[in-house]
Structures are given as C-alpha cells and as structure tokens.
Amino acid sequence: NLNYLKFELQGEVAVITLNRPKVNGLTPSLVKELRETVHHCRYANNIRCVVITAEGSFFFRRRRHQNDA
C-alpha cells in the first residue's frame, strides 16, 4: 500500500516513482516507503534493476538544514 510512490514492474526492471509532484518533498513517510520498496526489490528474485524517477518538475526537495553552505 503506497501513498507517496508508484511501483511498476517492467520485465526484470522495477520502476519506483516519487509521487508528490509539487516538489517531491522527502518526508519521513516518503523515505520509509522508499526504504521498504527498495528492500523488497533487493530480495526479489525477479528484479535485476531498479530505476528511481519522479513526477513533476523536481526529482526531490528537502528542507534546508542550518549546516548547509
């Protein structure tokens, strides 16, 4: 049950799409879903490659941290 990602299997290629189109913000919920989905792909015998892509204009965006230059 994915809320922030789309998952598609194209032969032996898994395509994971970040699906928060405005800026694909990396929220804890999205990161958790991504981690779980990649973990699934890692141990699936029928997946040989994983492509991570995104909806919208940004691949992803995160909040600026105070230690950023």
MODELLER restraints for C-alpha pairs under 7 A, 6 or more apart:
rsr = mdl.restraints
at = mdl.atoms
rsr.add(forms.Gaussian(group=physical.xy_distance, feature=features.Distance(at['CA:2:A'], at['CA:33:A']), mean=6.88, stdev=0.5))
rsr.add(forms.Gaussian(group=physical.xy_distance, feature=features.Distance(at['CA:4:A'], at['CA:18:A']), mean=6.31, stdev=0.5))
rsr.add(forms.Gaussian(group=physical.xy_distance, feature=features.Distance(at['CA:4:A'], at['CA:19:A']), mean=5.07, stdev=0.5))
rsr.add(forms.Gaussian(group=physical.xy_distance, feature=features.Distance(at['CA:4:A'], at['CA:20:A']), mean=6.08, stdev=0.5))
rsr.add(forms.Gaussian(group=physical.xy_distance, feature=features.Distance(at['CA:4:A'], at['CA:30:A']), mean=5.66, stdev=0.5))
rsr.add(forms.Gaussian(group=physical.xy_distance, feature=features.Distance(at['CA:5:A'], at['CA:16:A']), mean=6.63, stdev=0.5))
rsr.add(forms.Gaussian(group=physical.xy_distance, feature=features.Distance(at['CA:5:A'], at['CA:17:A']), mean=5.43, stdev=0.5))
rsr.add(forms.Gaussian(group=physical.xy_distance, feature=features.Distance(at['CA:5:A'], at['CA:18:A']), mean=4.77, stdev=0.5))
rsr.add(forms.Gaussian(group=physical.xy_distance, feature=features.Distance(at['CA:5:A'], at['CA:19:A']), mean=4.94, stdev=0.5))
rsr.add(forms.Gaussian(group=physical.xy_distance, feature=features.Distance(at['CA:6:A'], at['CA:16:A']), mean=5.74, stdev=0.5))
rsr.add(forms.Gaussian(group=physical.xy_distance, feature=features.Distance(at['CA:6:A'], at['CA:17:A']), mean=4.95, stdev=0.5))
rsr.add(forms.Gaussian(group=physical.xy_distance, feature=features.Distance(at['CA:6:A'], at['CA:18:A']), mean=6.65, stdev=0.5))
rsr.add(forms.Gaussian(group=physical.xy_distance, feature=features.Distance(at['CA:6:A'], at['CA:19:A']), mean=6.46, stdev=0.5))
rsr.add(forms.Gaussian(group=physical.xy_distance, feature=features.Distance(at['CA:7:A'], at['CA:15:A']), mean=5.79, stdev=0.5))
rsr.add(forms.Gaussian(group=physical.xy_distance, feature=features.Distance(at['CA:7:A'], at['CA:16:A']), mean=4.80, stdev=0.5))
rsr.add(forms.Gaussian(group=physical.xy_distance, feature=features.Distance(at['CA:7:A'], at['CA:17:A']), mean=6.49, stdev=0.5))
rsr.add(forms.Gaussian(group=physical.xy_distance, feature=features.Distance(at['CA:8:A'], at['CA:14:A']), mean=5.82, stdev=0.5))
rsr.add(forms.Gaussian(group=physical.xy_distance, feature=features.Distance(at['CA:8:A'], at['CA:15:A']), mean=5.11, stdev=0.5))
rsr.add(forms.Gaussian(group=physical.xy_distance, feature=features.Distance(at['CA:8:A'], at['CA:16:A']), mean=6.64, stdev=0.5))
rsr.add(forms.Gaussian(group=physical.xy_distance, feature=features.Distance(at['CA:9:A'], at['CA:15:A']), mean=6.19, stdev=0.5))
rsr.add(forms.Gaussian(group=physical.xy_distance, feature=features.Distance(at['CA:12:A'], at['CA:46:A']), mean=5.79, stdev=0.5))
rsr.add(forms.Gaussian(group=physical.xy_distance, feature=features.Distance(at['CA:12:A'], at['CA:47:A']), mean=4.59, stdev=0.5))
rsr.add(forms.Gaussian(group=physical.xy_distance, feature=features.Distance(at['CA:12:A'], at['CA:48:A']), mean=5.38, stdev=0.5))
rsr.add(forms.Gaussian(group=physical.xy_distance, feature=features.Distance(at['CA:12:A'], at['CA:49:A']), mean=6.63, stdev=0.5))
rsr.add(forms.Gaussian(group=physical.xy_distance, feature=features.Distance(at['CA:13:A'], at['CA:47:A']), mean=5.79, stdev=0.5))
rsr.add(forms.Gaussian(group=physical.xy_distance, feature=features.Distance(at['CA:13:A'], at['CA:48:A']), mean=6.10, stdev=0.5))
rsr.add(forms.Gaussian(group=physical.xy_distance, feature=features.Distance(at['CA:13:A'], at['CA:49:A']), mean=4.85, stdev=0.5))
rsr.add(forms.Gaussian(group=physical.xy_distance, feature=features.Distance(at['CA:13:A'], at['CA:50:A']), mean=5.77, stdev=0.5))
rsr.add(forms.Gaussian(group=physical.xy_distance, feature=features.Distance(at['CA:14:A'], at['CA:47:A']), mean=6.44, stdev=0.5))
rsr.add(forms.Gaussian(group=physical.xy_distance, feature=features.Distance(at['CA:14:A'], at['CA:49:A']), mean=6.24, stdev=0.5))
rsr.add(forms.Gaussian(group=physical.xy_distance, feature=features.Distance(at['CA:14:A'], at['CA:50:A']), mean=4.75, stdev=0.5))
rsr.add(forms.Gaussian(group=physical.xy_distance, feature=features.Distance(at['CA:14:A'], at['CA:51:A']), mean=6.20, stdev=0.5))
rsr.add(forms.Gaussian(group=physical.xy_distance, feature=features.Distance(at['CA:15:A'], at['CA:50:A']), mean=5.91, stdev=0.5))
rsr.add(forms.Gaussian(group=physical.xy_distance, feature=features.Distance(at['CA:15:A'], at['CA:51:A']), mean=4.81, stdev=0.5))
rsr.add(forms.Gaussian(group=physical.xy_distance, feature=features.Distance(at['CA:15:A'], at['CA:52:A']), mean=5.99, stdev=0.5))
rsr.add(forms.Gaussian(group=physical.xy_distance, feature=features.Distance(at['CA:16:A'], at['CA:51:A']), mean=6.12, stdev=0.5))
rsr.add(forms.Gaussian(group=physical.xy_distance, feature=features.Distance(at['CA:16:A'], at['CA:52:A']), mean=4.82, stdev=0.5))
rsr.add(forms.Gaussian(group=physical.xy_distance, feature=features.Distance(at['CA:16:A'], at['CA:53:A']), mean=6.25, stdev=0.5))
rsr.add(forms.Gaussian(group=physical.xy_distance, feature=features.Distance(at['CA:17:A'], at['CA:52:A']), mean=5.83, stdev=0.5))
rsr.add(forms.Gaussian(group=physical.xy_distance, feature=features.Distance(at['CA:17:A'], at['CA:53:A']), mean=4.75, stdev=0.5))
rsr.add(forms.Gaussian(group=physical.xy_distance, feature=features.Distance(at['CA:17:A'], at['CA:54:A']), mean=4.79, stdev=0.5))
rsr.add(forms.Gaussian(group=physical.xy_distance, feature=features.Distance(at['CA:17:A'], at['CA:55:A']), mean=6.72, stdev=0.5))
rsr.add(forms.Gaussian(group=physical.xy_distance, feature=features.Distance(at['CA:18:A'], at['CA:24:A']), mean=6.37, stdev=0.5))
rsr.add(forms.Gaussian(group=physical.xy_distance, feature=features.Distance(at['CA:18:A'], at['CA:53:A']), mean=6.28, stdev=0.5))
rsr.add(forms.Gaussian(group=physical.xy_distance, feature=features.Distance(at['CA:18:A'], at['CA:54:A']), mean=4.43, stdev=0.5))
rsr.add(forms.Gaussian(group=physical.xy_distance, feature=features.Distance(at['CA:18:A'], at['CA:55:A']), mean=6.16, stdev=0.5))
rsr.add(forms.Gaussian(group=physical.xy_distance, feature=features.Distance(at['CA:19:A'], at['CA:54:A']), mean=6.32, stdev=0.5))
rsr.add(forms.Gaussian(group=physical.xy_distance, feature=features.Distance(at['CA:19:A'], at['CA:55:A']), mean=5.53, stdev=0.5))
rsr.add(forms.Gaussian(group=physical.xy_distance, feature=features.Distance(at['CA:20:A'], at['CA:55:A']), mean=6.97, stdev=0.5))
rsr.add(forms.Gaussian(group=physical.xy_distance, feature=features.Distance(at['CA:21:A'], at['CA:55:A']), mean=5.01, stdev=0.5))
rsr.add(forms.Gaussian(group=physical.xy_distance, feature=features.Distance(at['CA:21:A'], at['CA:56:A']), mean=4.45, stdev=0.5))
rsr.add(forms.Gaussian(group=physical.xy_distance, feature=features.Distance(at['CA:22:A'], at['CA:56:A']), mean=6.25, stdev=0.5))
rsr.add(forms.Gaussian(group=physical.xy_distance, feature=features.Distance(at['CA:23:A'], at['CA:57:A']), mean=6.98, stdev=0.5))
rsr.add(forms.Gaussian(group=physical.xy_distance, feature=features.Distance(at['CA:23:A'], at['CA:58:A']), mean=5.29, stdev=0.5))
rsr.add(forms.Gaussian(group=physical.xy_distance, feature=features.Distance(at['CA:23:A'], at['CA:60:A']), mean=5.91, stdev=0.5))
rsr.add(forms.Gaussian(group=physical.xy_distance, feature=features.Distance(at['CA:23:A'], at['CA:61:A']), mean=5.85, stdev=0.5))
rsr.add(forms.Gaussian(group=physical.xy_distance, feature=features.Distance(at['CA:24:A'], at['CA:58:A']), mean=6.56, stdev=0.5))
rsr.add(forms.Gaussian(group=physical.xy_distance, feature=features.Distance(at['CA:24:A'], at['CA:59:A']), mean=6.53, stdev=0.5))
rsr.add(forms.Gaussian(group=physical.xy_distance, feature=features.Distance(at['CA:24:A'], at['CA:60:A']), mean=4.60, stdev=0.5))
rsr.add(forms.Gaussian(group=physical.xy_distance, feature=features.Distance(at['CA:24:A'], at['CA:61:A']), mean=6.01, stdev=0.5))
rsr.add(forms.Gaussian(group=physical.xy_distance, feature=features.Distance(at['CA:25:A'], at['CA:60:A']), mean=5.66, stdev=0.5))
rsr.add(forms.Gaussian(group=physical.xy_distance, feature=features.Distance(at['CA:25:A'], at['CA:61:A']), mean=4.82, stdev=0.5))
rsr.add(forms.Gaussian(group=physical.xy_distance, feature=features.Distance(at['CA:25:A'], at['CA:62:A']), mean=5.58, stdev=0.5))
rsr.add(forms.Gaussian(group=physical.xy_distance, feature=features.Distance(at['CA:26:A'], at['CA:60:A']), mean=6.65, stdev=0.5))
rsr.add(forms.Gaussian(group=physical.xy_distance, feature=features.Distance(at['CA:26:A'], at['CA:61:A']), mean=6.30, stdev=0.5))
rsr.add(forms.Gaussian(group=physical.xy_distance, feature=features.Distance(at['CA:26:A'], at['CA:62:A']), mean=5.54, stdev=0.5))
rsr.add(forms.Gaussian(group=physical.xy_distance, feature=features.Distance(at['CA:41:A'], at['CA:47:A']), mean=6.27, stdev=0.5))
rsr.add(forms.Gaussian(group=physical.xy_distance, feature=features.Distance(at['CA:53:A'], at['CA:59:A']), mean=6.85, stdev=0.5))
